[in-house]
Amino acid sequence: MLLNAPLHKRLERILTDIRAQGIRPRLLLHVCCAPCASYCLEYLSPYFDITAYYYNPNITDRAEYALRLDTLYALLRARHPDVDCIAAEQDAQAFYKAVAGYERAQEGGARCDLCFALRLDETARLARERGFDWFASTLSISPHKDAARLYEAGERAAARFGVRQLPNDFKKRGGYQRSIEICRELGLYRQTYCGCAYSRAADREHTE
């Protein structure tokens, strides 16, 4: 029955079991940005020893990549000094290669699925390499992203690399609203677009 439950209910059951067992598994948490990480870290820290993994080749602008990483470091210093952070070098070419042929795809469509797969595959690979018990991504906290699609991409990555993905839909339980509150409390930068040149162009069209 648990397998058919909503993702956030499945996560709640896993957290209940972890607390009952008195253990602290190691979690590799892919972090797309500090705003999305803010609630996820607050929610998961009581249960896991977490390492944040900043791997986002979709952020194609170098200055934006550095700004979001600096903002993540600010969040960790302020609220989660015990959380380690692995920061990958910017690699926009990996993103452009992954989405080749889908440059004109609608925002939120097939191009985004390829981008999710790229980041989740790399997270699963690193989780296996470093011996983590679970991996997950903060991406599902966004109200613009379908948690089920993200989870399916993560499950394919989990099967490919032989690791476990933590079921999640972090926007549930008021997660997205809480992330806004934390960012306001700490004065954290909140971007207005996902990261790639295509999403930035779509954001500009929407705001002009």
VOPAGU-2260 file (C-alpha; in pm, 1 decimal, decimal comma):
REM VOPAGU-2260
SITE   aa  ch    i         X         Y         Z
SITE  MET   A    0       0,0       0,0       0,0
SITE  LEU   A    1     289,9     232,5      75,1
SITE  LEU   A    2     411,1     207,0    -285,4
SITE  ASN   A    3      80,0     350,6    -406,8
SITE  ALA   A    4      76,0     636,7    -155,0
SITE  PRO   A    5     157,5     995,7    -257,0
SITE  LEU   A    6     527,3    1072,0    -256,3
SITE  HIS   A    7     519,1    1293,6      51,0
SITE  LYS   A    8     331,8    1024,5     245,7
SITE  ARG   A    9     591,4     767,5     146,2
SITE  LEU   A   10     863,7    1001,8     268,5
SITE  GLU   A   11     684,7    1057,9     598,5
SITE  ARG   A   12     666,8     681,5     653,1
SITE  ILE   A   13    1039,5     643,0     583,6
SITE  LEU   A   14    1121,9     923,5     826,3
SITE  THR   A   15     904,6     762,4    1092,5
SITE  ASP   A   16    1090,4     433,6    1045,5
SITE  ILE   A   17    1429,4     606,3    1062,6
SITE  ARG   A   18    1338,8     778,0    1387,7
SITE  ALA   A   19    1205,0     453,4    1534,4
SITE  GLN   A   20    1528,9     273,0    1447,6
SITE  GLY   A   21    1741,2     547,0    1603,4
SITE  ILE   A   22    1969,6     574,9    1301,1
SITE  ARG   A   23    2098,4     863,7    1088,1
SITE  PRO   A   24    2146,8     750,6     727,1
SITE  ARG   A   25    2371,0     947,1     491,5
SITE  LEU   A   26    2180,7    1148,5     230,8
SITE  LEU   A   27    2326,4    1310,0     -79,6
SITE  LEU   A   28    2088,9    1597,4    -151,8
SITE  HIS   A   29    2109,8    1753,4    -495,1
SITE  VAL   A   30    2057,7    2126,7    -445,0
SITE  CYS   A   31    1942,3    2345,2    -731,8
SITE  CYS   A   32    1959,2    2666,4    -525,6
SITE  ALA   A   33    1951,8    2797,0    -169,3
SITE  PRO   A   34    1582,1    2896,1    -169,0
SITE  CYS   A   35    1477,3    2543,3    -261,0
SITE  ALA   A   36    1729,3    2391,4     -19,8
SITE  SER   A   37    1618,2    2605,9     273,0
SITE  TYR   A   38    1305,4    2410,6     363,5
SITE  CYS   A   39    1438,6    2073,6     247,6
SITE  LEU   A   40    1735,7    2099,2     483,3
SITE  GLU   A   41    1517,2    2218,4     768,5
SITE  TYR   A   42    1280,6    1924,3     714,4
SITE  LEU   A   43    1538,2    1649,4     660,2
SITE  SER   A   44    1819,8    1747,2     897,0
SITE  PRO   A   45    1664,7    1583,4    1203,9
SITE  TYR   A   46    1680,2    1246,5    1027,3
SITE  PHE   A   47    1988,9    1239,0     802,9
SITE  ASP   A   48    2353,8    1329,4     787,4
SITE  ILE   A   49    2325,9    1541,2     474,5
SITE  THR   A   50    2574,7    1641,8     210,6
SITE  ALA   A   51    2451,2    1909,2     -29,4
SITE  TYR   A   52    2551,6    1857,5    -392,4
SITE  TYR   A   53    2547,8    2169,4    -607,6
SITE  TYR   A   54    2551,8    2028,3    -959,6
SITE  ASN   A   55    2362,6    2245,7   -1205,0
SITE  PRO   A   56    2511,9    2266,6   -1554,2
SITE  ASN   A   57    2177,9    2412,4   -1664,6
SITE  ILE   A   58    2278,9    2743,8   -1503,1
SITE  THR   A   59    2453,2    2863,6   -1814,6
SITE  ASP   A   60    2552,4    3212,6   -1698,0
SITE  ARG   A   61    2877,2    3207,5   -1496,5
SITE  ALA   A   62    2787,1    3501,1   -1274,3
SITE  GLU   A   63    2447,5    3350,4   -1195,3
SITE  TYR   A   64    2606,5    3014,2   -1117,9
SITE  ALA   A   65    2847,6    3174,6    -872,7
SITE  LEU   A   66    2576,3    3389,5    -712,3
SITE  ARG   A   67    2350,8    3091,6    -645,2
SITE  LEU   A   68    2642,1    2894,6    -501,9
SITE  ASP   A   69    2742,6    3183,9    -275,9
SITE  THR   A   70    2381,1    3207,1    -159,2
SITE  LEU   A   71    2382,3    2836,6     -77,0
SITE  TYR   A   72    2697,8    2882,0     130,2
SITE  ALA   A   73    2529,7    3171,4     313,6
SITE  LEU   A   74    2232,3    2948,6     397,1
SITE  LEU   A   75    2457,3    2670,8     525,6
SITE  ARG   A   76    2657,3    2908,5     743,2
SITE  ALA   A   77    2342,8    3061,4     889,9
SITE  ARG   A   78    2129,9    2752,4     949,5
SITE  HIS   A   79    2317,5    2430,9     872,1
SITE  PRO   A   80    2690,6    2457,4     950,9
SITE  ASP   A   81    2704,9    2079,2     995,9
SITE  VAL   A   82    2599,1    2013,1     635,5
SITE  ASP   A   83    2887,9    1945,1     399,4
SITE  CYS   A   84    2872,3    2084,2      47,1
SITE  ILE   A   85    3014,2    1944,5    -274,0
SITE  ALA   A   86    3018,4    2214,5    -541,7
SITE  ALA   A   87    3074,9    2108,2    -900,5
SITE  GLU   A   88    3243,5    2337,7   -1148,2
SITE  GLN   A   89    3012,7    2505,9   -1394,0
SITE  ASP   A   90    2979,4    2290,7   -1706,8
SITE  ALA   A   91    2725,4    2451,4   -1936,0
SITE  GLN   A   92    2846,7    2238,8   -2226,3
SITE  ALA   A   93    2717,6    1926,4   -2048,4
SITE  PHE   A   94    2373,6    2085,7   -2040,2
SITE  TYR   A   95    2380,4    2197,1   -2404,1
SITE  LYS   A   96    2490,0    1848,1   -2509,0
SITE  ALA   A   97    2215,4    1682,2   -2304,3
SITE  VAL   A   98    1936,8    1894,7   -2456,0
SITE  ALA   A   99    2069,3    1909,8   -2812,4
SITE  GLY   A  100    1779,5    1902,1   -3056,8
SITE  TYR   A  101    1533,8    2035,2   -2797,9
SITE  GLU   A  102    1645,5    2397,1   -2790,1
SITE  ARG   A  103    1305,8    2515,8   -2913,1
SITE  ALA   A  104    1102,2    2286,3   -2689,3
SITE  GLN   A  105     839,8    2447,3   -2468,6
SITE  GLU   A  106     957,4    2552,1   -2123,8
SITE  GLY   A  107     862,4    2279,4   -1876,9
SITE  GLY   A  108     853,1    2010,1   -2147,2
SITE  ALA   A  109    1090,5    1756,3   -2298,7
SITE  ARG   A  110    1400,5    1976,0   -2268,3
SITE  CYS   A  111    1343,9    2007,6   -1894,2
SITE  ASP   A  112    1302,9    1630,1   -1860,5
SITE  LEU   A  113    1646,1    1585,4   -2019,0
SITE  CYS   A  114    1789,3    1843,9   -1781,4
SITE  PHE   A  115    1638,5    1669,2   -1478,2
SITE  ALA   A  116    1780,2    1336,3   -1595,0
SITE  LEU   A  117    2126,2    1487,7   -1637,7
SITE  ARG   A  118    2136,2    1619,9   -1281,7
SITE  LEU   A  119    1972,4    1320,6   -1116,7
SITE  ASP   A  120    2195,7    1072,2   -1300,2
SITE  GLU   A  121    2506,0    1253,4   -1178,9
SITE  THR   A  122    2368,8    1269,0    -823,9
SITE  ALA   A  123    2293,7     895,4    -824,5
SITE  ARG   A  124    2637,9     820,5    -966,7
SITE  LEU   A  125    2808,7    1020,6    -692,7
SITE  ALA   A  126    2586,8     865,2    -425,8
SITE  ARG   A  127    2707,7     521,2    -530,0
SITE  GLU   A  128    3069,2     633,4    -557,2
SITE  ARG   A  129    3071,1     789,2    -207,7
SITE  GLY   A  130    2860,6     522,7     -36,6
SITE  PHE   A  131    2551,8     728,3      53,7
SITE  ASP   A  132    2244,5     546,0     180,9
SITE  TRP   A  133    1998,5     766,4     -11,6
SITE  PHE   A  134    1989,9    1047,2    -265,0
SITE  ALA   A  135    1724,0    1308,1    -339,8
SITE  SER   A  136    1682,6    1647,9    -504,3
SITE  THR   A  137    1537,0    1977,6    -388,9
SITE  LEU   A  138    1379,4    2029,1    -732,1
SITE  SER   A  139    1038,4    1898,6    -626,2
SITE  ILE   A  140     976,8    2195,0    -395,7
SITE  SER   A  141     907,3    2418,4    -694,5
SITE  PRO   A  142     537,7    2467,5    -774,1
SITE  HIS   A  143     642,2    2475,5   -1141,2
SITE  LYS   A  144     785,3    2122,0   -1138,0
SITE  ASP   A  145     595,9    1793,8   -1145,4
SITE  ALA   A  146     719,8    1581,3    -855,7
SITE  ALA   A  147     603,8    1259,2   -1022,5
SITE  ARG   A  148     810,8    1328,0   -1335,0
SITE  LEU   A  149    1111,8    1411,2   -1121,1
SITE  TYR   A  150    1066,5    1096,1    -916,2
SITE  GLU   A  151    1045,0     877,8   -1225,7
SITE  ALA   A  152    1368,5    1028,9   -1359,1
SITE  GLY   A  153    1529,2     969,2   -1022,0
SITE  GLU   A  154    1412,5     608,3   -1014,4
SITE  ARG   A  155    1570,8     546,1   -1354,3
SITE  ALA   A  156    1894,3     692,4   -1220,4
SITE  ALA   A  157    1865,7     486,6    -901,8
SITE  ALA   A  158    1823,6     165,3   -1101,8
SITE  ARG   A  159    2113,2     255,3   -1330,4
SITE  PHE   A  160    2356,5     309,9   -1043,2
SITE  GLY   A  161    2217,5      73,4    -782,3
SITE  VAL   A  162    2129,4     331,0    -515,6
SITE  ARG   A  163    1812,4     438,2    -333,5
SITE  GLN   A  164    1618,3     753,6    -409,2
SITE  LEU   A  165    1427,5     913,0    -123,9
SITE  PRO   A  166    1064,6     966,7    -235,4
SITE  ASN   A  167     976,1    1333,0    -210,9
SITE  ASP   A  168     742,0    1611,2    -304,8
SITE  PHE   A  169     884,8    1890,3     -93,2
SITE  LYS   A  170     622,2    2144,3    -193,8
SITE  LYS   A  171     374,2    1953,3      22,0
SITE  ARG   A  172     321,2    2033,8     390,2
SITE  GLY   A  173     368,1    2403,7     310,3
SITE  GLY   A  174     725,3    2347,6     196,7
SITE  TYR   A  175     734,1    2610,3     -74,6
SITE  GLN   A  176     578,0    2875,0     148,8
SITE  ARG   A  177     824,6    2792,9     425,4
SITE  SER   A  178    1114,9    2834,5     182,6
SITE  ILE   A  179     994,8    3187,5     106,7
SITE  GLU   A  180     979,2    3264,6     477,9
SITE  ILE   A  181    1333,3    3140,0     539,6
SITE  CYS   A  182    1470,1    3342,6     249,6
SITE  ARG   A  183    1304,7    3654,9     388,0
SITE  GLU   A  184    1440,8    3586,0     735,9
SITE  LEU   A  185    1795,2    3547,8     604,3
SITE  GLY   A  186    1777,5    3796,7     315,9
SITE  LEU   A  187    1870,0    3530,6      60,6
SITE  TYR   A  188    1874,3    3594,8    -313,1
SITE  ARG   A  189    1578,2    3435,5    -493,9
SITE  GLN   A  190    1616,4    3395,1    -869,0
SITE  THR   A  191    1323,9    3443,8   -1105,0
SITE  TYR   A  192    1411,3    3173,6   -1361,2
SITE  CYS   A  193    1524,7    2811,8   -1353,2
SITE  GLY   A  194    1875,4    2865,3   -1480,9
SITE  CYS   A  195    1936,3    2797,8   -1849,0
SITE  ALA   A  196    1949,4    3051,9   -2128,2
SITE  TYR   A  197    1615,5    2925,5   -2256,7
SITE  SER   A  198    1433,6    2964,8   -1925,6
SITE  ARG   A  199    1587,4    3308,9   -1884,9
SITE  ALA   A  200    1451,4    3414,4   -2224,5
SITE  ALA   A  201    1108,2    3279,7   -2130,0
SITE  ASP   A  202    1122,9    3470,5   -1800,5
SITE  ARG   A  203    1206,7    3793,2   -1981,1
SITE  GLU   A  204     917,0    3745,9   -2221,3
SITE  HIS   A  205     682,6    3690,6   -1929,8
SITE  THR   A  206     795,7    3999,0   -1738,8
SITE  GLU   A  207     818,5    4243,3   -2030,6
